[in-house]
């Protein structure tokens, strides 16, 4: 496809594709497909290029190998059930149809990042809002923003497991009940340290169920070297984090069953009053 001189997509100066006019033009096309989508309508296909399919083939194969050693069994169960294709970037329509048959979740395209409350709230309706573009080919094992590899390999595989799918739905309810900014920030930090960067012990091995780790080649290599703290809702909800670096602090469940029980209870019961009770701070 011919390059264009300008792009509607705003990329930071350190983004791998910031100086690649062809890549930015592709991002514009793919974003427009997501922007035009209306919930409940058929999801239009993205015309992925051979270069984009090649990035998917490489990264999905490498991640799958690491997952066998480092992912919790629940995630591996979901991945086996969803059985994503490896030869090309899967279309969201096919992923959504397969996922809905397994756990009732649907995938819906968006042009890029959406407001936090929009993203989390959709989970309560068993809808996962997903980008469709793929990372820049020059650094296939890195992306500074959620791309289709993160969304589908990191999240959709987990959503194909019933326990994880229920946690996502419950998280959406917690988000909707968190009407104040303070309560919602607390909730979002717990989500970050669990559904994005959660870890748990299985036997004597530390494994991960977090989509942010599971979709990151580099993070999978280093997460066991982080400072591992006990699973603690209040500690997670008040812990600062930096999205631009490997996470130096993680919170581990003693088992994945503990994560499901304690995190599920938190998501189901959390609201503004719970925030005040847990932190001793006013929710306003």
N, C-alpha and C positions, 0 to 999 in steps of 0.2 A: 504494500500500500504506500502511496507517495507520502513523504513527510510534509508537515505543514509548518508555517513559520511561527504560529502562535498556538497556545493551548489553553483551554478553560480550566484544566487541572492545575491546581497550585501545589507545587512540590517544594520542600525545603531545599536549601542550597547543598546540603550533604546527601541528598537522595541519589541513589545510583543512576536513576534515569533522568535527572534534572536537565542534562544537556543533550539528551537524545530526543530529537524532534519526532522521530518515527514512533518511539515508545509513547511519548506524550500524546500523539495523535491517536494511537491505539487506545490509550486510557480514556480519551474523550469519547470515542465511539462506544466503548464498553460502558462508561458511565451513563451515556445517553440511553442505552437500553434499560439500565436499572432505573433511571429517573422516570422513564415512560411507563414503567410497570404499575398496574393497579392491583391491589390485593384481591385474590380470588380469580383473577384472569389466568389463562395459560402463560407460562413463563417462556418468553422468546429465547431462542438459542443465541449464543455468542459465536461468531465466526472466528474461532481461534486459529492462529497461524501455526505452521509447522514448528517454528521456533518456540512458541508458547507451549505447544504439546511436548516438545523435547524437554523443556524445563520441568514440566509436570512428570514426565517419565523418570527423569533423573532423581528429582527430589522425593517423589513418592516411593520409589524403590529403596532409596537410602534410608528414609525415615522408617519404612516398614521393618527393615532389618534391626534398627535400633529399638523399635517398639517391642519386639519380641523379648528383649533383655530388660527393658526399662519401664514399660507401661503396666498398669494394674490389669488384673484379669478382666475386670468389667469393661474396660476400654477395648481390650483385645477381643472380647466377646462381641462388642458392638461392631468393631471393624470387620470381623469375620461375617457377621450377619449382613452388613451393608455391602460388603464385597465391591468396593470402588474399583473401577477399571483403572488399569495402569498405563494403557497405551496412548491415552490422550486425556486432555482436561475433560472431566465429566460435566455435562450440562446440568445446571441446577434443576431443570425440570425432571430429569431422570433420577437425580439424587433425592429430590423431594418426594417423588412418587414411591420410591423404594422405602424411604424413611417413614412416610406416612403409613405404609402397610405394616411396618415393624412396631412403631411406638406412637403413632398418631401425630408426630411432629411434621410440619411442613417447612420448607425453605422458601424464602421470598427474596428476590433481588433488590438491592439498593445501590445507588451510584457510588457510594463510598461511606465514610463515617457518618453516622446519624447521631442525634442527641441521645445521651445516655438513657434518659427516661423512655425514649421511644424504643431503643434496642431492648432494654430489660423488660419493659411492659409487654412487648410482643410475646415474650416467653410464656407469660401467663395464659396465652391463647394457643400455646404449642406452635408458635411461629418463630422461626429463627431468621433474622434479617442478615443477608449475606452479600458481600461484595462479589464481583465476578472477574475482576482483572487479576493478572498474575504478575509476580515480582519481576524485576529486571533480569534479563538473561546473563548479565555480566557477573552477578553474584547470586547464583541460584539458591544458595543455602542461607540467604539473609534477606529479610524484608523489614523496613522501618515502620510498616503499617500493615494492618490485617488484609491479606489477599485471599484469593480463592483456595490456596493451599492451607492457610491457617483456618479458614472457615470450614472447609469440607473435611480435611484430614484431621485437624485439631478438634473441631466441635461436632461435625455431623457424625463421625464415627462414634463418639461418645453418646450422642443422641439416639443412636440405634440400640443402646442398652437401656433396658427398662428402668433400672435404678438411677442411672445418670439422667435419663430423660425426665424422671419425676423430680429430681433436684432442680433441673433447669426450669421446669414449670413452676415449682414452688418459689424459686428465686424471682420469677416475674411477679408473683403475687406480693412478695415482700417489697419489691421496688414500688409497686403501685400504692401500697399502704404507707410508704415512707414519704409523707407529704412535705416535710420540711427538708431544707437543703442539708442540715446537719445529719439528720437520720439517714438520708439517702446516701450521703458521702460515706457514712459508717457501713451501710449495706454494701456499697460498691467496692469498698476495700476488702470486705469479707469475700465477696465474689472474686476479686482479683487473686487473693491468696488461696482460693479453693478451686473454682471452676477454670481459672486461667493458669494458676501456678500451684495447684495443690499436689501434695505428695502424701504417701501413706506407706507404712511397713506391711509387707507381705512376707511372712516368715522372717528371715534375717536380712531381707533385701529392701532397700528403699526404692519404691517405684512411684510413678506419677500418673495422675488422672487429669492434670491441667492442660487445657488446649494450647496455652502459650508455650509450654515446654514441649508438648507432643508435636507441635508443628515447627519447632526450631531445632535445626541440626546442631547448632552450637550449644543451645541451652540444655539439650539432652546430654551433651558431653560433660557439662559442668555442674548440673544441679545437685549432685550428691556431695559436692565440695562446699555447698552453701552452709551457712550457720543454720542448723536444723533445730527448731524450737518445737515444744509440744503444741498440739492442736488446742487453740484457745480463741474463742470467738472475740472476746473483748480485745485481746492483743492484736488479732488480725484487723479488727475494725478501727484501730487507732494507729496502726503501723504505717509509716511513710514508705513510699516506693518510688523508684525512678524507672520509667519505661524504656529509657535509652541504654540501659546496661543489663548484663546478666544479674538476676536477682540474688543479692547476697544473703537474704534471710528468707527461709521457707518454714512453713508450719506443717508438721507431719502428724497424721492420725496414727495411733498405735496399730490399727488395722483399717482397711477400707470400710468394713462394716461400722466402725466407730464414726468415720466420716459421714456415712449415709445417715446414721441415727442422729448425731448431734447437729450436723449441718441442716439436715431435713427439718428437725425441730425448730432450729433458728429461723429458717426461711418461712416456715408455716406460721410462726407466731410473731414475727418481727413487725413492728410498727413504730410510730413516734413515741408512744408510751414505753415500749420495750427499750428504745434507745435511751430514754431518760433513766430507766431502771438499771440498765447495764453500765452506763457511763457516769451517772450522777450529774449529767449536764442537761441544761434545758434544751429541748428539741428545736426551739425557734431559732 
